[in-house]
Amino acid sequence: MDRYAITRELVAEICNADSVAEAIVLYSQCWPLITDYKFVFAAEKGASLGFAVNRTFGAGAAVRSIFSSERVFVLDPDTFSEMSARQGPVSYPVDCSISLDTQAMSYLEPYIKGLPNNKIPDDFKEVFAFIARDEVNVDPLPYINENRFNLSDAKAADRIFAKLKAYETLRTLDKEWLKVNGEARSVLTAGELDSRALKLISDMYEERHNHAALGGLRTRHQYMYICLMKMALIQLYTAGRSVTEKVIDFLAFCDGEFATIFARETVIARAYFERGQDLSFFGKIQKGRNDLPKQLSNMAWDLLHIRHLEEAMTLNINREARYFFTAFLTFDKRLIEIMDLYPLRSLGYQTGGGELLPVYQGDWFETVVSSESGTKVRERFYSSEARASRNSRRDAAKANLPHIAASLEAELAVVRG
């Protein structure tokens, strides 16, 4: 077994530990071999995520972290050494951010444009008060990613600039003015806000020439888009099959076409096959609709935003911070429902934006397939031979994504008439 395989096995074993105590024992035995990895566990005792907790506001907005708990326990060489030396708890610097999706900005933007009579309604005041807290840093990257491919349209570019200016206002809210006058304004001048928004949109234009970065973003979106198209085709146009049979169809597709099985998306597929349109995230996915590809593409961005929260934790944005915690603020109840389906139990990741291994709450096999099918699913999709096969085919499958997407779009066009 090569060094890379050994590292992955060690990281997976720690992430899948049954308890924090077990994770500490495992880590203590092998940490010199994985010094460039960090681990975060949902825990009853540990560091508080502070603002990044699972809470709901009166206006219908909600904040969701990617973990199931309000506290986390962390492991890394520095923290472990300090715990060993002190024989007890340690403190460490952290950085945090809140991501806002497009819908959240649509709800908040009317109150941050500086228009007359833009008093904030009572049910929105707590949302703005939350955003204005010193420890809440607003992250516009989900919005930026979702709109990188729209800049060629002049009207869209104007709209994007206005949204970026609104983001900058939220990032620099005047807390005292908000508290006294019930209005949202920045501590910056209009010119300074324009300058910041212009810098962001200029960066977006420049990054259009970074074909590797844009290609990577397009590929990640395609994965989610294809997953959703396949779910819709299975649910809407394969009558008479059980939920477990549909899940196995979805797993077989991911195994064969992607050479990758996505854990979170399989849980979403299971919930969709069980509840249909009662799972409100799929409420607009109906037979005969001509805009199914557009709806599914928009939903794919939502799933990508969730993955962004996981991936962002691996970045060293503030060099003084040992950990970077993320959360999501949205008014979209459909997206909240999806995030609540499968929160993280643990996350192991390579620092500096490297590889990450998320482990979700609960038993994955019990969640996605019936007990009588669990053994067959393990043997078919998770044997060492199946894993090796996916590893050998993954690069070719990735290169074939545009063809897979076009094929499923054609299939959707046929079945919807």
C-alpha positions in Angstrom: 0.0 0.0 0.0 1.4 3.4 -1.0 1.8 6.4 1.3 -1.3 8.1 -0.1 -3.5 5.1 0.5 -2.2 4.7 4.0 -2.9 8.4 4.7 -6.5 8.1 3.4 -7.1 5.0 5.5 -5.9 6.7 8.7 -7.9 9.8 8.1 -11.0 7.7 7.3 -10.6 5.7 10.5 -10.3 8.8 12.7 -13.3 10.5 11.0 -15.4 7.3 11.4 -14.6 6.9 15.1 -17.6 6.1 17.3 -16.8 8.8 19.8 -14.5 11.7 20.4 -12.6 9.7 22.9 -11.9 7.0 20.4 -10.9 9.6 17.8 -8.3 11.0 20.3 -6.8 7.6 20.9 -6.6 6.9 17.2 -5.1 10.3 16.5 -2.5 9.9 19.3 -1.2 6.7 17.6 -0.7 8.1 14.1 -0.7 11.9 14.1 3.0 12.2 13.0 2.0 10.6 9.7 -0.9 13.0 9.0 0.4 16.4 10.3 -1.1 18.3 7.3 -4.6 17.1 8.3 -7.1 18.6 10.7 -10.3 17.1 12.1 -13.5 18.6 13.4 -16.2 16.6 15.2 -19.7 17.5 16.2 -19.7 17.2 20.0 -21.6 17.9 23.2 -18.5 19.5 24.7 -15.9 21.5 22.9 -15.6 24.8 21.2 -18.8 26.8 20.5 -19.5 27.6 16.9 -20.8 30.9 18.2 -23.1 32.5 15.7 -22.7 29.5 13.3 -25.5 27.5 15.0 -28.7 26.1 13.7 -31.2 28.8 14.4 -34.4 30.3 12.8 -35.5 33.9 12.7 -39.0 35.3 12.8 -38.8 36.5 9.2 -38.3 33.0 7.9 -34.6 33.1 7.6 -32.4 30.4 9.1 -28.7 29.9 9.8 -27.4 26.4 9.3 -23.9 25.2 10.0 -22.8 22.0 8.3 -22.5 20.2 11.7 -25.4 18.8 13.7 -24.3 20.3 17.1 -23.7 23.7 18.5 -20.2 22.7 19.7 -17.3 21.0 18.0 -14.1 19.2 19.0 -11.0 19.6 16.9 -7.8 17.7 16.4 -4.6 18.9 14.8 -0.9 18.8 15.8 -0.8 22.1 17.6 -4.1 21.5 19.5 -3.2 17.9 20.3 0.2 19.0 21.7 -1.3 21.7 23.8 -3.9 19.3 25.2 -1.2 16.8 26.0 0.9 19.4 27.7 -1.9 20.9 29.8 -3.8 17.6 30.3 -7.0 19.5 29.7 -8.9 22.0 27.5 -7.0 24.5 25.3 -8.0 27.7 23.5 -7.2 28.6 19.9 -8.0 31.4 17.4 -10.8 30.8 14.9 -12.3 32.7 12.0 -16.0 32.4 10.9 -18.1 33.4 8.0 -21.8 33.5 7.0 -22.7 32.8 3.3 -25.8 34.4 1.9 -27.5 32.9 -1.2 -29.2 34.9 -4.0 -32.6 34.6 -2.4 -31.4 36.0 0.9 -30.0 39.0 -0.9 -33.3 39.5 -2.7 -35.1 39.6 0.6 -32.6 42.0 2.3 -31.6 44.2 -0.6 -34.6 46.5 -0.5 -33.6 47.6 3.0 -30.0 48.4 2.1 -30.4 50.6 -1.0 -30.7 53.8 0.9 -34.2 54.6 -0.4 -36.7 56.7 1.5 -38.9 54.8 4.0 -36.6 51.8 4.0 -37.3 51.2 7.7 -36.6 47.5 8.5 -39.7 45.6 9.5 -39.7 44.1 13.0 -39.4 40.5 11.8 -36.3 41.5 9.8 -34.6 43.4 12.6 -33.1 40.4 14.3 -31.7 39.2 10.9 -29.9 42.5 10.4 -28.8 42.7 14.1 -27.3 39.2 13.6 -25.4 40.2 10.5 -24.1 43.3 12.2 -22.3 41.4 15.0 -18.6 41.8 15.0 -17.9 38.1 14.7 -20.2 37.7 11.6 -18.3 38.0 8.4 -20.5 37.9 5.2 -19.1 35.7 2.4 -20.4 36.6 -1.1 -18.6 33.7 -2.8 -21.7 31.5 -3.3 -23.4 34.4 -5.1 -20.3 35.2 -7.1 -19.9 31.6 -8.2 -23.5 31.4 -9.3 -23.1 34.5 -11.4 -19.7 34.1 -12.9 -21.1 32.9 -16.2 -23.7 35.7 -16.5 -21.3 38.7 -17.0 -21.6 38.6 -20.8 -25.1 40.0 -20.5 -24.9 43.8 -19.8 -28.2 43.9 -17.9 -27.1 41.0 -15.8 -23.8 42.7 -15.1 -25.5 45.8 -13.8 -27.7 43.6 -11.5 -24.6 41.7 -10.3 -22.8 45.0 -9.5 -25.8 46.2 -7.5 -25.9 42.9 -5.5 -22.2 43.1 -4.8 -22.6 46.6 -3.5 -25.4 45.3 -1.2 -23.1 42.6 0.0 -20.4 45.2 0.8 -23.0 47.1 2.8 -23.8 44.1 4.8 -20.1 43.5 5.4 -19.7 47.0 6.8 -23.0 47.7 8.6 -23.2 50.7 10.8 -24.3 49.0 14.0 -25.2 52.1 16.0 -27.3 53.6 13.2 -29.1 50.3 12.8 -29.8 50.1 16.5 -31.0 53.7 16.9 -32.8 54.3 13.6 -33.8 50.9 12.4 -32.1 51.4 9.0 -29.4 49.5 7.3 -26.5 51.6 6.0 -22.7 51.1 5.7 -20.0 52.9 7.7 -18.4 53.5 4.3 -19.3 56.3 1.9 -21.1 55.6 -1.3 -17.9 56.1 -3.2 -16.1 53.6 -1.0 -18.9 51.0 -1.5 -18.8 51.5 -5.3 -15.0 51.0 -5.2 -15.3 47.7 -3.3 -18.1 46.4 -5.5 -16.1 47.4 -8.6 -13.1 45.5 -7.3 -15.2 42.4 -6.8 -16.8 42.5 -10.3 -13.5 43.4 -11.9 -12.0 40.2 -10.3 -15.0 38.3 -11.7 -14.2 39.6 -15.2 -10.5 38.8 -14.8 -11.2 35.3 -13.6 -13.2 34.6 -16.8 -9.7 34.2 -18.4 -8.8 31.6 -15.8 -10.0 28.7 -17.8 -8.9 26.1 -15.2 -10.8 27.7 -12.4 -14.0 28.3 -14.4 -13.7 24.8 -15.9 -13.5 23.4 -12.4 -16.5 25.3 -11.2 -18.5 24.3 -14.3 -17.5 20.7 -13.7 -18.6 20.7 -10.0 -22.0 22.3 -11.1 -22.4 19.6 -13.8 -22.0 16.8 -11.2 -24.8 18.2 -9.1 -27.0 19.0 -12.2 -26.5 15.5 -13.6 -27.3 13.9 -10.2 -30.6 15.9 -10.0 -31.6 15.1 -13.6 -31.1 11.4 -12.9 -33.1 11.6 -9.7 -36.0 13.4 -11.6 -35.9 10.8 -14.4 -36.0 7.9 -11.9 -38.8 9.4 -9.8 -41.1 10.8 -12.6 -40.7 8.2 -15.2 -40.0 4.8 -13.6 -43.4 3.8 -12.2 -43.9 0.7 -10.1 -40.5 0.5 -8.6 -39.9 0.5 -4.8 -37.9 3.2 -3.1 -35.0 0.9 -2.5 -35.0 -0.1 -6.2 -34.9 3.5 -7.2 -32.0 4.2 -4.8 -30.1 1.3 -6.3 -30.8 2.6 -9.8 -29.3 5.9 -8.7 -26.3 4.3 -7.1 -25.7 2.2 -10.2 -25.8 5.3 -12.4 -23.3 7.1 -10.1 -21.0 4.1 -10.0 -21.1 3.6 -13.8 -21.3 7.0 -15.2 -19.5 9.1 -12.6 -17.2 6.5 -11.1 -18.0 8.4 -7.9 -20.8 7.9 -5.4 -21.9 11.0 -3.7 -23.1 10.3 -0.1 -25.1 13.4 0.6 -26.8 13.4 -2.9 -27.8 9.7 -2.4 -29.5 10.6 0.9 -31.3 13.4 -0.9 -32.3 11.0 -3.7 -33.7 8.6 -1.1 -35.8 11.3 0.6 -37.1 12.4 -2.8 -38.0 8.9 -3.9 -39.9 8.5 -0.6 -41.7 11.8 -0.4 -41.9 13.0 -4.0 -43.0 16.6 -4.2 -43.7 16.6 -0.5 -40.0 17.2 -0.3 -40.4 20.8 -1.1 -36.9 21.2 -2.7 -38.4 19.2 -5.6 -41.7 20.9 -5.5 -41.3 22.4 -9.0 -40.1 19.2 -10.6 -43.3 18.0 -12.3 -44.1 16.0 -15.4 -44.6 18.0 -18.6 -42.8 21.2 -17.4 -40.7 22.6 -20.2 -38.3 24.4 -17.9 -37.1 21.3 -16.0 -33.4 21.7 -17.1 -33.4 25.3 -15.9 -35.1 24.4 -12.5 -32.7 21.5 -12.0 -29.7 23.7 -12.9 -30.7 26.3 -10.3 -31.2 23.5 -7.7 -27.7 22.3 -8.6 -26.3 25.6 -7.5 -28.0 25.2 -4.1 -26.3 21.8 -3.6 -23.0 23.3 -4.6 -23.4 26.1 -2.0 -23.7 23.4 0.7 -20.5 21.8 -0.6 -18.8 25.2 -0.6 -19.4 25.4 3.2 -17.4 22.1 3.6 -14.7 23.1 1.2 -14.2 26.6 2.6 -13.3 25.1 6.0 -10.0 23.8 4.4 -8.9 27.3 3.4 -6.4 29.4 5.5 -8.2 32.7 5.0 -6.9 34.3 8.2 -3.3 33.1 8.9 -3.8 33.9 12.6 -6.8 31.6 12.9 -6.3 27.9 13.5 -9.8 27.0 12.2 -12.3 28.5 9.8 -15.9 27.8 10.5 -18.7 28.4 8.0 -22.5 28.7 8.1 -25.3 29.6 5.7 -28.0 32.2 6.0 -31.0 31.7 3.7 -34.7 32.4 3.5 -35.2 29.4 1.2 -37.1 26.8 3.3 -36.6 24.2 0.6 -32.8 24.5 1.0 -33.0 24.5 4.8 -35.0 21.2 4.5 -32.2 19.7 2.4 -29.4 20.9 4.8 -31.3 19.3 7.7 -31.5 15.9 6.0 -27.8 15.0 6.5 -25.6 17.2 8.7 -21.9 16.4 9.3 -20.8 14.2 12.2 -17.1 14.8 11.4 -14.8 16.3 8.8 -11.2 15.5 8.1 -9.3 17.7 5.7 -5.9 18.5 4.3 -5.0 22.1 5.1 -4.6 24.7 2.4 -7.6 23.7 0.3 -6.6 20.0 0.0 -8.5 16.8 0.2 -11.5 16.5 2.6 -13.4 13.6 4.0 -16.9 14.4 5.3 -18.7 11.8 7.5 -22.4 12.4 7.9 -24.7 11.8 10.9 -26.2 8.4 11.3 -25.6 5.1 9.5 -25.4 5.8 5.7 -26.5 2.3 4.6 -29.5 2.3 7.0 -30.5 5.7 5.7 -30.4 5.0 2.0 -31.4 1.3 1.6 -33.6 -1.2 3.4 -31.9 -3.6 5.8 -32.4 -6.6 3.6 -30.7 -4.8 0.7 -27.8 -3.4 2.7 -25.4 -6.4 2.3 -26.0 -6.5 -1.5 -25.4 -2.8 -1.8 -22.1 -3.1 0.2 -20.9 -6.0 -2.0 -21.9 -4.3 -5.3 -20.7 -0.8 -4.7 -18.3 -0.8 -1.7 -16.2 -3.9 -2.2 -12.5 -3.3 -2.7 -13.0 -4.3 -6.3 -15.8 -1.8 -6.8 -13.7 1.0 -5.3 -10.7 0.1 -7.4 -12.8 0.1 -10.5 -14.2 3.6 -9.8 -10.7 4.9 -9.0 -9.4 3.6 -12.4 -12.4 5.1 -14.3 -12.8 8.4 -12.6 -10.7 10.6 -14.9 -12.4 9.3 -18.0 -15.8 9.7 -16.4 -15.0 13.3 -15.5 -14.0 14.1 -19.1 -17.3 12.6 -20.3 -19.5 14.8 -18.1 -20.7 17.2 -20.9 -21.9 14.1 -23.0 -23.7 12.6 -19.9 -25.4 15.9 -19.3 -26.5 16.3 -22.9 -27.8 12.7 -23.0 -29.9 13.2 -19.9 -31.3 16.5 -21.2 -32.3 14.7 -24.4 -34.0 12.0 -22.3 -35.8 14.6 -20.3 -37.0 16.3 -23.5 -38.4 13.0 -24.8 -40.2 11.9 -21.7 -41.8 15.3 -21.0 -43.1 15.4 -24.6 
